[in-house]
Amino acid sequence: MALPLLPGNSFNRNVGKEKFHKSQHWGFCNKVMMLVSDEKPGIGGELLLGQKPRAKYSIYPKGTESDAPSWVVFDKQVLSFDAYVEDEVADKTEEDYRIRQYKIYFYPEDDTIEVNEPQVTNSGLPQGTSIRRHRISLPPPDEDKFYTVYHFNINTDVVFYGRTFKIYDCDTFTKNFLRKIGVKLNSPVKCPEDPYMKGRKMLQALMKPLRPYESLSTLKQFLEYDKQVLRFFCLWDDTTSLFGDRRELILHYFLSDDTIEIKEVNPCNSGRDTMSLFLQRKRLPKFAPTGVYQPGQITDQTVLNVYGGWSVRQVSGYLLDSLKLGHIKQEFYKDSDLAIGTTINVWGRKVLICDCDEFTKWYYKTKYGVENFTSIPCKPPPLPKIERKFPPYTGFGSEEDSLRSCISLRPTPVCRNFRKFAEKDSYGYISYKLRFFAKLITDKGVHLDRMFVVSYFLSDNTMSVFELTEKNSGMNGGRFLRRLRVKRPGQDIFKSELSEYIQPEELYIGARINVNGYVFHLLNADEYTLNYMENNVDKFPLSNFDLALEKLKKEKSKSKEVKQVFTAIDSMNTKMVDYNTFREIIMSITAGKLTEHEFITIARHYRAVEDKEIHVNVLITMAHEQLKKNSFENFEILISTCVYQDREKKKVLPSKYIRTLCKSSRLPITEDLLMALLSRFEDSEKQINYDSFFAALNWRTNPVVEWETNSVLEEKIEDVWMGSPSPIPVKYISYMPLLKDVFDLEED
């Protein structure tokens, strides 16, 4: 007996089978955890003592070689064989034996077998699973072994628990599997026919009924189409009869029993009594109304006689009329008779089918292949509109107020367009007010120099006119026309229709408008008005830059002359010209094709960028005016506070701290002016020299020569224009981009 702990001895108890211990470890193969051997070849590829050589070829089909277990390799693979069994039938004269067919399933993953018998209608035998899936041992004397895949072949017999199964065929997968593992397949044979079933088929073929049998069972139709209803939208036009009307109907066709139900759709305030149904659910004849029939005269089947005996159930049978001598033939509407555009007869009423629902469309598309479902309008044609004529305007009150008294007995106030008023009302810097600088057109020399501001309010389409005050003109100026809607000229006063008023699309630079008999020539507009028109070019086409530029492109033949003119005028080569020179050149080129408003649109697009930064002395002067007005002189306290905060004695502090100090000390300077001053005194690191800053603000010790600030203030005033506004919307225009866009000329 070998000692287990001595060198060279194995820990395996099967000492006769293995001479040495094989080292193993747990690993994964094809996602399955299993023991993996650590065997490695020796030096030079030679095998160690006790190591078996690995087989080069496998008995399994191609693609199944693997170190994984067989149940992983052959998972979900089944071999199917067709077999039959001859069962003896005793004590019966009709048959001596019976042929029963079976399906034998072999599972290669674990060599299990399952036997099933297919179901045969009216066989009278228990069928289904005959042998459950498990391993089956071979018949004696080899009962210690089990069936493998090599025991199965075509035209062979296998014995399972004493029953002999004769295999006569198999499926394609099984044939390929057996060929790959080296099994030579036999030729398939034909399964013999069961003599009893053969005789039964011959007997049924010879049997003929003594009388024709008519099946009227509707159970299949009921079970297949129960709760499936076709819905059609119909119209019954009864306008030809006295007091007739158009009726809208809904037709329901029940597929379970071919019955029809019709409902009427009564509109509101139609004056008709609401009925539950227009036609009760029944089969609808095609040629109704018909004659009056006796009860039982119209039936599906006619019973001639019944027969039976003196039993509990006296009637055991009945005899039908197969010739149908007294049958009354009637045709009823089917689903094939209903379609969009078809007129059906509903007991003498012509009903037109106009439309159907989605389920009905799907049903006809699936069953009959109908694709056209064009609906027919059910609504009646609109009634002729009666023109309502109102009496003319009386002259009392507004036209809208007089019209309200004609519409109803109790006049109501005029409803304003509140939504438009809320959208176009002034909000913040958005005024929704168009302002134009205008001149009065008149023959009187006294009024030739009068200048006006015409304002148009988009919230309610009202206008107001304000006359500018001019010294020593003899005119007081002020309000010329209060805010109201202005009628277009040439309209009759006393008329039935409402008057037309001036719309914002009629206002543009160069236009002439008639305001209650006074004709104004619009000369200029403010910046907000021009921007608003350019942002809404659909209503103001003259502000459309592309359309204005197209008129210039038509003069492309004059490109060289235009460039020579601009080059001659621009002697300093600044690539810019002033507004008046630019206007003379462009207007001479177009020869009156460009309007004044279109020219201003082009000039605004190509205007040169101007330096609008305000001088620091102007800002200090404005700050001194505000400080003097509030008598603020606490500059020494502010400087001492800054000195205290300046720990490093650099004479500078952050700009944010100086702003916070000014706000906390209630320095009487507006926020915009304070931020502008801080931006001028701060350095690149956002630091400010507080001594120089507060010294500049000290109006007592460091007064500054007063600079003109009127021009700066006038630019920010939006309510009224101070004095006569400049007729020049821009100062300088860059002409090189214009020449490039219009005439395709590049800079030399």
C-alpha positions in Angstrom: 0.0 0.0 0.0 1.5 3.3 -1.1 1.7 6.2 1.3 -0.3 9.2 0.1 2.1 11.9 1.4 5.3 10.4 -0.1 6.7 12.1 -3.2 5.5 10.6 -6.5 2.3 9.2 -5.0 -1.2 10.4 -6.1 -4.0 11.7 -4.0 -6.5 10.0 -6.2 -7.8 6.7 -4.8 -7.9 5.2 -8.3 -4.3 4.3 -8.2 -4.6 1.8 -11.0 -6.1 4.3 -13.4 -3.8 7.4 -12.8 -0.3 7.2 -11.7 0.2 10.8 -10.9 -1.9 13.6 -9.5 -3.2 16.2 -12.1 -3.3 19.8 -10.9 -6.6 21.5 -11.7 -8.2 24.9 -11.1 -11.6 26.5 -11.6 -12.1 28.4 -14.9 -14.7 29.5 -17.4 -15.3 27.9 -20.8 -18.1 29.2 -23.0 -19.5 31.2 -20.0 -19.7 28.0 -17.9 -17.6 27.5 -14.8 -15.7 24.1 -14.8 -12.5 22.5 -13.7 -9.6 23.1 -16.1 -6.5 20.9 -16.2 -3.1 22.5 -15.7 -1.4 19.9 -17.8 1.5 21.3 -19.9 3.9 19.5 -22.3 7.4 18.9 -21.2 10.6 20.2 -22.7 10.5 19.9 -26.5 6.8 19.3 -26.6 7.0 15.8 -25.2 4.2 14.6 -22.9 4.8 14.1 -19.2 4.5 10.7 -17.6 0.8 9.7 -17.4 -0.4 12.5 -19.7 -2.7 11.3 -22.5 -2.2 12.7 -26.1 -5.0 15.1 -27.2 -7.1 13.8 -30.1 -6.7 15.6 -33.3 -10.1 14.6 -34.7 -13.5 14.6 -33.1 -16.5 12.3 -33.6 -18.9 15.2 -33.2 -20.1 17.3 -36.2 -17.9 20.1 -37.4 -18.1 23.2 -35.3 -18.8 21.3 -32.1 -15.3 20.5 -30.9 -14.9 22.2 -27.6 -13.7 21.5 -24.1 -17.1 22.5 -22.7 -19.6 19.9 -21.5 -21.8 18.2 -24.0 -24.9 19.8 -22.6 -23.5 23.2 -23.5 -22.4 22.2 -27.0 -25.7 20.4 -28.0 -28.0 22.7 -26.1 -31.4 23.2 -28.0 -30.5 20.5 -30.6 -33.0 17.6 -31.1 -33.0 14.7 -33.5 -36.4 13.8 -34.8 -37.3 10.3 -36.1 -40.6 9.1 -37.7 -41.6 5.7 -36.5 -44.7 3.4 -36.3 -45.8 0.5 -34.1 -48.0 -2.5 -35.1 -50.5 -3.2 -32.3 -52.5 -6.4 -32.4 -56.3 -6.0 -32.0 -58.0 -9.0 -30.5 -61.7 -9.9 -30.5 -62.5 -7.7 -33.5 -63.6 -8.7 -36.9 -63.1 -5.3 -38.5 -59.3 -5.3 -38.0 -56.5 -7.6 -36.9 -53.8 -5.0 -36.2 -53.5 -1.2 -36.1 -50.7 1.1 -37.3 -49.9 3.9 -34.8 -47.5 6.6 -35.9 -45.0 8.2 -33.4 -42.4 10.9 -33.2 -39.1 9.9 -31.5 -37.0 12.8 -30.2 -33.4 12.2 -29.2 -31.5 14.9 -27.2 -27.7 14.7 -27.8 -26.9 16.9 -24.8 -27.8 14.2 -22.3 -28.8 11.1 -24.5 -32.4 11.4 -23.4 -35.4 10.1 -25.5 -39.0 11.3 -25.7 -41.8 9.6 -27.7 -44.9 11.4 -28.7 -48.0 10.2 -30.7 -49.6 12.9 -32.9 -53.3 13.6 -32.3 -55.7 12.0 -34.9 -59.2 13.2 -35.0 -61.9 10.7 -33.9 -59.3 8.0 -33.3 -60.8 6.9 -30.0 -57.3 6.2 -28.6 -55.4 8.1 -25.8 -52.7 10.0 -27.7 -50.0 12.5 -26.8 -46.8 11.9 -24.8 -46.2 8.2 -24.8 -42.8 8.1 -23.1 -41.5 11.0 -21.1 -38.0 12.4 -21.7 -35.4 10.3 -19.9 -32.5 7.9 -20.7 -33.7 4.5 -21.9 -31.7 1.3 -21.4 -31.1 -1.2 -24.2 -33.2 -4.4 -24.3 -31.8 -7.5 -22.6 -29.1 -8.8 -22.4 -27.6 -5.3 -22.6 -29.8 -3.6 -20.1 -26.8 -2.1 -18.3 -26.2 0.2 -21.2 -28.3 3.1 -22.6 -29.3 4.2 -26.1 -26.9 6.5 -27.8 -27.1 8.4 -31.1 -25.4 5.5 -32.9 -28.4 3.2 -32.2 -30.7 5.2 -34.5 -30.9 5.0 -38.2 -33.6 4.9 -40.9 -35.2 1.6 -41.6 -34.2 0.1 -38.2 -36.0 -1.1 -35.2 -35.6 0.2 -31.6 -37.2 -1.4 -28.6 -38.5 0.8 -25.8 -39.9 -1.2 -22.8 -40.9 -4.2 -24.9 -42.5 -2.2 -27.7 -40.8 -2.3 -31.1 -40.7 1.1 -33.0 -39.9 0.9 -36.7 -38.1 4.0 -37.9 -39.0 4.8 -41.5 -37.7 8.4 -41.9 -36.3 11.5 -40.2 -36.1 15.3 -40.8 -33.3 17.1 -42.7 -31.4 18.3 -39.6 -31.2 14.8 -38.2 -29.9 13.5 -41.5 -27.2 16.1 -41.7 -26.2 15.4 -38.0 -25.9 11.7 -38.5 -23.8 12.1 -41.7 -21.4 14.4 -39.9 -20.7 12.0 -37.1 -20.1 9.2 -39.7 -23.4 7.3 -39.7 -24.3 5.8 -43.0 -28.0 6.5 -43.5 -30.4 3.9 -45.0 -33.0 4.7 -47.6 -36.3 5.9 -46.2 -39.3 3.6 -46.5 -43.0 4.3 -46.6 -45.2 4.0 -43.6 -47.9 1.4 -44.0 -51.5 2.7 -43.9 -53.8 1.7 -41.1 -56.3 -0.8 -42.5 -59.1 0.4 -40.2 -58.7 4.0 -41.2 -58.4 3.0 -44.8 -61.7 1.1 -44.7 -63.4 4.0 -42.9 -62.4 6.5 -45.5 -63.7 4.2 -48.3 -67.0 3.8 -46.4 -67.4 7.6 -45.9 -66.7 8.1 -49.6 -69.5 5.7 -50.6 -72.0 7.2 -48.2 -74.5 9.7 -49.7 -77.4 11.5 -48.0 -80.9 10.4 -48.9 -82.0 14.0 -49.0 -80.1 17.3 -49.4 -79.2 18.8 -46.1 -79.2 22.6 -45.7 -77.1 23.9 -42.8 -78.3 27.2 -41.3 -76.1 27.3 -38.3 -74.9 30.9 -37.6 -72.8 30.0 -34.6 -69.5 30.3 -36.5 -70.4 33.8 -37.8 -71.5 34.9 -34.3 -68.3 33.7 -32.6 -66.1 35.2 -35.3 -67.7 38.6 -35.7 -69.3 39.2 -32.3 -69.0 42.8 -31.1 -67.8 43.9 -34.5 -69.9 46.7 -36.0 -69.5 48.7 -39.2 -70.5 52.4 -38.8 -71.6 54.6 -41.7 -72.6 58.2 -41.8 -75.6 58.7 -44.0 -77.9 61.4 -45.3 -81.7 61.3 -46.0 -82.7 64.2 -48.2 -86.4 64.8 -47.7 -86.5 68.4 -48.9 -88.7 67.4 -51.9 -91.7 66.6 -49.7 -93.8 69.1 -47.8 -92.0 70.4 -44.7 -89.2 68.1 -45.5 -85.6 68.5 -44.3 -82.2 67.0 -44.5 -81.6 64.3 -41.9 -78.2 63.1 -40.8 -78.2 59.4 -39.9 -75.7 56.9 -38.4 -76.1 53.3 -39.8 -74.7 50.4 -37.7 -74.2 47.1 -39.5 -73.7 44.1 -37.1 -71.4 41.5 -38.7 -72.5 38.8 -36.2 -76.0 38.4 -37.7 -76.2 40.8 -40.7 -78.7 43.1 -39.0 -78.9 46.9 -39.5 -79.7 49.7 -37.0 -80.1 53.4 -37.8 -79.9 56.3 -35.5 -80.8 59.9 -36.2 -78.6 62.8 -35.3 -80.7 65.8 -34.3 -78.9 69.1 -34.2 -79.5 71.6 -31.4 -82.7 73.5 -31.5 -84.0 71.5 -34.5 -87.6 71.4 -33.1 -87.8 67.6 -33.5 -88.5 65.1 -30.7 -85.5 63.0 -29.8 -86.1 59.4 -30.8 -84.0 56.5 -29.6 -83.8 54.8 -33.0 -84.7 55.7 -36.6 -84.8 52.0 -37.5 -84.7 49.1 -35.0 -82.1 46.4 -35.3 -83.3 43.9 -37.9 -82.4 42.6 -41.4 -83.1 45.3 -44.0 -84.8 44.1 -47.2 -83.6 45.6 -50.5 -87.0 46.0 -52.1 -89.1 47.3 -49.2 -92.0 48.1 -48.6 -93.4 44.7 -49.6 -96.8 43.2 -49.1 -98.2 42.1 -45.8 -97.3 38.5 -45.0 -98.9 36.2 -42.5 -97.0 35.2 -39.4 -94.6 32.4 -40.1 -94.8 32.9 -43.8 -91.3 34.3 -44.1 -89.0 31.7 -42.5 -85.6 30.3 -43.3 -86.8 26.7 -43.2 -90.3 25.1 -43.7 -91.2 22.1 -41.5 -93.5 19.6 -43.3 -94.0 17.1 -40.5 -92.7 15.9 -37.1 -92.5 12.4 -35.9 -91.9 10.6 -32.5 -93.4 8.1 -30.1 -95.1 7.7 -26.7 -92.1 8.6 -24.7 -91.2 11.5 -22.4 -89.8 13.3 -25.5 -92.7 12.9 -27.9 -91.0 14.7 -30.9 -87.8 12.9 -31.9 -87.4 14.3 -35.4 -88.8 16.5 -38.1 -89.1 16.6 -41.9 -88.1 19.8 -43.8 -89.3 21.0 -47.2 -86.3 20.5 -49.4 -88.0 21.7 -52.5 -89.1 25.0 -50.9 -92.4 25.1 -52.7 -94.0 27.8 -50.6 -90.8 29.8 -49.8 -91.0 33.5 -50.3 -87.6 34.8 -51.6 -86.4 38.1 -50.2 -83.0 39.8 -50.6 -81.5 41.6 -47.7 -78.6 44.0 -47.5 -75.2 42.5 -46.9 -71.9 44.1 -46.1 -70.9 43.9 -49.8 -73.9 46.1 -50.7 -72.7 49.0 -48.5 -70.2 51.5 -49.8 -69.5 55.3 -49.8 -71.7 57.0 -52.4 -74.3 54.1 -52.5 -77.9 54.9 -52.0 -79.8 52.2 -50.1 -83.6 51.7 -49.7 -84.7 52.0 -46.0 -88.4 51.1 -46.3 -89.0 53.6 -49.1 -86.5 56.2 -48.0 -83.5 56.9 -50.1 -80.5 57.1 -47.8 -77.1 58.1 -49.2 -74.0 56.7 -47.5 -71.5 59.6 -47.1 -68.6 58.4 -44.9 -67.5 55.6 -42.5 -65.2 55.2 -39.5 -61.6 53.9 -39.4 -62.6 50.3 -38.5 -65.0 50.1 -41.4 -62.3 51.3 -43.8 -59.9 48.7 -42.5 -62.6 45.9 -42.8 -63.4 46.7 -46.4 -59.7 47.2 -47.3 -58.8 43.8 -45.8 -61.8 41.7 -47.0 -62.7 43.3 -50.4 -59.5 45.3 -51.2 -61.3 48.6 -51.4 -58.9 51.6 -51.4 -61.1 54.6 -52.3 -62.9 56.1 -49.3 -63.6 59.6 -50.6 -66.2 61.1 -48.3 -69.3 63.0 -49.5 -70.2 66.2 -47.5 -73.3 65.7 -45.4 -73.7 69.3 -44.5 -76.3 71.3 -46.4 -75.2 74.1 -48.6 -74.9 77.4 -46.8 -78.0 79.6 -46.8 -77.9 82.8 -48.8 -76.6 85.5 -46.6 -79.1 88.3 -46.1 -77.4 91.7 -46.4 -78.2 93.8 -43.4 -78.5 97.4 -44.2 -78.0 99.9 -41.4 -79.3 103.5 -41.4 -76.8 106.2 -42.2 -74.7 108.0 -39.6 -76.7 110.7 -37.8 -73.7 112.8 -36.8 -74.3 112.4 -33.0 -71.4 110.7 -31.2 -69.0 108.4 -33.0 -69.9 106.1 -35.9 -69.3 103.0 -33.8 -71.7 104.2 -31.0 -74.4 104.9 -33.5 -74.0 101.5 -35.0 -74.3 99.8 -31.6 -77.7 101.3 -31.2 -78.8 99.7 -34.5 -77.6 96.2 -33.7 -79.5 95.6 -30.5 -82.4 97.2 -28.6 -80.2 97.8 -25.6 -77.0 99.5 -26.9 -73.7 98.2 -25.4 -70.4 100.1 -25.4 -67.9 99.6 -28.2 -65.5 96.7 -27.6 -61.9 97.7 -28.0 -59.2 95.4 -29.3 -57.7 94.8 -25.9 -55.3 92.2 -27.2 -53.8 94.6 -29.7 -53.7 97.3 -27.1 -51.8 95.0 -24.6 -49.3 93.9 -27.3 -48.6 97.3 -28.8 -48.8 99.4 -25.6 -45.6 101.2 -24.5 -43.4 99.3 -22.2 -40.1 100.5 -20.9 -37.9 101.8 -23.8 -40.3 100.2 -26.3 -42.8 102.9 -27.2 -44.7 101.4 -30.2 -45.0 105.0 -31.4 -43.9 106.2 -34.9 -42.7 109.8 -35.0 -42.1 111.8 -38.1 -40.8 115.3 -38.6 -43.2 117.0 -41.0 -43.8 120.3 -42.8 -47.1 121.9 -43.6 -47.9 122.2 -47.3 -49.7 125.5 -47.9 -49.8 128.5 -50.3 -49.7 131.0 -47.6 -46.2 132.3 -47.0 -46.8 132.8 -43.3 -47.2 129.1 -42.7 -44.4 127.8 -44.9 -41.8 127.6 -42.1 -44.0 125.9 -39.5 -42.6 122.5 -38.4 -44.5 119.7 -36.8 -44.0 116.3 -35.1 -46.6 113.7 -36.3 -46.9 110.8 -33.9 -48.7 107.5 -34.7 -49.7 105.1 -31.9 -49.7 101.5 -32.9 -51.8 100.3 -29.9 -55.1 101.9 -31.2 -54.1 103.5 -34.6 -54.5 107.0 -33.3 -52.5 110.1 -34.3 -51.4 113.4 -32.7 -49.7 116.4 -34.2 -47.4 118.7 -32.2 -46.0 122.0 -33.5 -42.4 122.9 -32.7 -41.9 126.2 -31.0 -39.7 128.7 -32.9 -38.6 132.0 -31.5 -39.8 135.2 -33.1 -42.0 133.2 -35.6 -45.3 134.7 -34.5 -46.7 131.1 -33.7 -47.3 129.9 -30.3 -46.6 126.2 -31.1 -47.7 123.3 -28.9 -50.5 120.8 -29.5 -51.9 121.1 -33.0 -54.1 117.9 -33.0 -55.1 115.9 -30.0 -54.8 112.1 -30.1 -57.5 110.5 -32.2 -58.1 108.4 -35.3 -57.8 110.3 -38.5 -60.2 109.5 -41.4 -59.0 109.1 -44.9 -60.0 112.0 -47.1 -62.8 111.8 -49.7 -65.3 109.8 -47.6 -68.9 110.7 -47.2 -69.9 111.7 -43.6 -73.4 110.5 -43.5 -73.3 106.9 -44.7 -74.2 103.4 -43.4 -70.7 101.9 -43.6 -67.9 102.7 -41.1 -65.2 105.1 -42.2 -61.7 104.1 -43.1 -58.8 105.5 -41.1 -55.2 106.1 -41.8 -53.1 103.0 -41.3 -49.4 102.8 -40.3 -48.4 101.4 -43.7 -49.3 104.7 -45.3 -46.6 106.6 -43.3 -43.1 106.8 -44.6 -40.5 109.5 -45.3 -41.5 111.5 -48.3 -45.2 110.7 -48.0 -48.0 113.3 -47.9 -50.9 112.7 -45.6 -54.1 114.7 -45.2 -55.0 115.3 -41.6 -58.5 116.8 -41.4 -57.8 119.1 -44.4 -54.1 119.9 -43.5 -51.6 118.3 -45.8 -48.3 117.4 -44.2 -45.1 116.3 -45.9 -43.1 113.8 -43.9 -39.4 114.8 -44.0 -37.7 112.6 -41.4 -38.3 110.0 -38.7 -36.6 109.2 -35.4 -34.3 106.3 -34.8 -37.0 104.1 -33.2 -39.3 104.5 -36.1 -36.7 103.6 -38.7 -35.6 100.6 -36.7 -39.2 99.4 -36.3 -39.9 99.7 -40.0 -36.7 97.8 -40.9 -37.8 95.0 -38.5 -41.2 94.8 -40.1 -40.5 94.9 -43.8 -43.7 93.0 -44.6 -45.8 96.0 -43.6 -43.2 98.6 -44.7 -41.8 97.5 -48.0 -39.9 100.8 -48.5 -37.7 99.8 -45.5 -36.7 96.6 -47.2 -33.0 96.9 -48.0 -32.9 94.1 -50.6 -35.7 95.6 -52.6 -34.0 99.0 -52.6 -30.7 97.5 -53.6 -32.3 95.8 -56.6 -33.2 99.2 -58.0 -29.5 100.2 -57.8 -28.4 97.0 -59.5 -30.4 97.9 -62.5 -27.9 100.7 -63.1 -24.9 98.4 -63.3 -23.8 99.8 -66.6 -22.7 103.0 -64.9 -20.4 101.2 -62.5 -17.1 102.8 -63.8 -18.5 106.3 -63.8 -19.8 105.9 -60.3 -16.4 104.7 -59.0 -14.6 107.6 -60.7 -17.0 110.1 -59.1 -16.5 108.7 -55.6 -12.7 108.5 -56.1 -12.6 112.1 -57.3 -14.6 113.4 -54.3 -12.7 111.3 -51.8 -9.4 113.1 -52.3 -8.1 112.0 -48.8 -8.8 108.3 -49.6 -10.9 107.9 -46.5 -13.3 105.6 -48.3 -16.2 107.7 -46.9 -18.3 110.6 -48.2 -20.8 112.8 -46.4 -24.5 112.3 -46.6 -25.4 115.2 -49.0 -22.7 114.2 -51.5 -23.8 110.6 -51.4 -27.4 111.5 -51.9 -26.6 113.7 -55.0 -24.7 110.9 -56.6 -27.2 108.1 -55.9 -30.2 110.2 -56.9 -28.6 111.2 -60.1 -27.8 107.6 -61.0 -31.3 106.3 -60.4 -33.0 109.3 -62.0 -35.9 109.4 -59.6 -36.5 105.6 -59.3 -35.5 105.6 -55.7 -37.9 107.1 -53.1 -36.5 109.2 -50.2 -37.3 106.5 -47.7 -35.5 103.8 -49.8 -32.5 106.0 -50.1 -32.4 106.5 -46.3 -32.6 102.7 -45.9 -29.5 102.3 -48.1 -27.6 105.1 -46.4 -28.3 103.6 -42.9 -27.0 100.2 -44.0 -23.7 101.6 -45.3 -23.2 104.3 -42.7 -19.7 104.7 -41.2 -19.1 103.9 -37.5 -18.7 107.1 -35.5 -16.9 107.6 -32.3 -19.8 108.4 -29.9 -17.8 108.2 -26.7 -18.4 111.2 -24.5 -15.4 113.3 -23.3 -14.5 112.9 -19.7 -14.8 116.7 -19.0 -18.4 116.5 -20.2 -19.1 113.8 -17.6 -17.3 115.7 -14.8 -19.3 118.8 -15.7 -22.6 116.9 -15.5 -21.5 115.4 -12.2 -20.7 118.9 -10.8 -24.1 120.2 -11.8 -25.8 117.4 -9.8 -23.5 117.8 -6.8 -24.1 121.6 -6.8 -27.8 121.1 -6.9 -27.7 118.9 -3.8 -24.9 120.9 -2.0 -22.7 117.8 -1.5 -19.2 118.6 -0.1 -18.2 115.6 2.0 -15.2 114.7 -0.2 -12.6 114.8 2.7 -14.6 112.1 4.5 -14.6 109.9 1.4 -10.9 110.3 0.9 -10.1 109.5 4.6 -12.3 106.3 4.3 -10.3 105.2 1.3 -7.0 105.9 3.1 -8.1 103.7 6.0 -9.0 100.9 3.6 -5.8 101.2 1.7 -3.7 98.9 3.9 -0.8 98.7 1.4 -0.7 102.5 0.9 -0.7 102.2 -2.9 -3.2 105.1 -3.4 -5.5 102.8 -5.4 -8.6 100.8 -4.5 -10.8 98.4 -6.6 -13.5 100.0 -8.7 -16.2 97.9 -7.0 -15.2 99.3 -3.6 -15.3 102.9 -4.8 -18.8 102.3 -6.3 -20.0 100.8 -3.0 -18.6 103.7 -1.0 -20.3 106.2 -3.2 -23.6 104.5 -3.0 -23.4 104.1 0.8 -22.4 107.8 1.2 -25.5 108.8 -0.8 -23.4 110.6 -3.5 -26.1 112.5 -5.5 -25.0 111.2 -8.9 -27.1 108.9 -11.2 -26.1 105.3 -11.6 -25.3 105.7 -15.4 -23.2 108.8 -14.8 -21.3 107.1 -11.9 -20.5 104.0 -13.9 -19.3 106.1 -16.8 -17.0 108.1 -14.5 -15.6 104.9 -12.9 -14.8 103.4 -16.3 -12.8 106.5 -17.3 -10.7 106.6 -14.1 -9.9 102.8 -13.7 -6.7 101.2 -15.0 -6.2 97.9 -16.6 -6.4 96.0 -13.3 -9.8 97.6 -12.4 -8.0 99.9 -9.8 -8.9 103.6 -9.3 -6.7 106.3 -7.8 -9.1 107.6 -5.2 -7.3 110.9 -4.7 -7.6 112.0 -8.3 -11.2 110.6 -8.6 -12.6 112.5 -5.7 -10.5 115.6 -6.5 -12.1 115.7 -9.9 -15.5 115.5 -8.3 -14.8 118.3 -5.8 -16.5 121.2 -7.5 -15.3 123.6 -4.8 -11.6 123.2 -5.2 -11.3 122.0 -8.8 -14.0 123.7 -10.9 -14.1 122.7 -14.6 -14.9 124.9 -17.5 -18.5 124.2 -18.5 -18.8 122.0 -21.6 -21.8 122.0 -23.8 -24.0 119.1 -22.8 -27.1 120.0 -24.6 -26.3 117.8 -27.6 -25.8 114.8 -25.3 -29.1 115.4 -23.5 -31.0 115.9 -26.7 -30.0 112.5 -28.0 -31.6 110.8 -25.0 -34.9 112.8 -25.0 -37.6 110.6 -26.6 -40.8 112.3 -25.6 -40.4 115.5 -27.7 -37.7 116.8 -30.1 -36.0 119.9 -28.9 -35.7 122.4 -31.7 -35.5 121.4 -35.3 -34.2 117.9 -35.8 -31.4 117.3 -38.2 -32.6 116.3 -41.6 -29.4 114.2 -42.0 -30.0 110.7 -40.6 -26.3 109.7 -40.9 -23.1 111.8 -41.3 -20.8 109.6 -43.3 -21.3 106.7 -45.7 -18.7 104.0 -46.6 -19.1 103.7 -50.4 -16.7 100.8 -51.0 -19.0 98.1 -49.6 -21.8 99.7 -51.7 -19.7 99.4 -54.9 -18.8 95.8 -54.1 -22.4 94.7 -53.4 -24.1 96.6 -56.3 -21.5 96.9 -59.1 -19.0 94.0 -58.0 -16.1 96.5 -57.8 -13.2 95.7 -55.7 -10.8 98.1 -54.0 -7.7 99.0 -56.1 
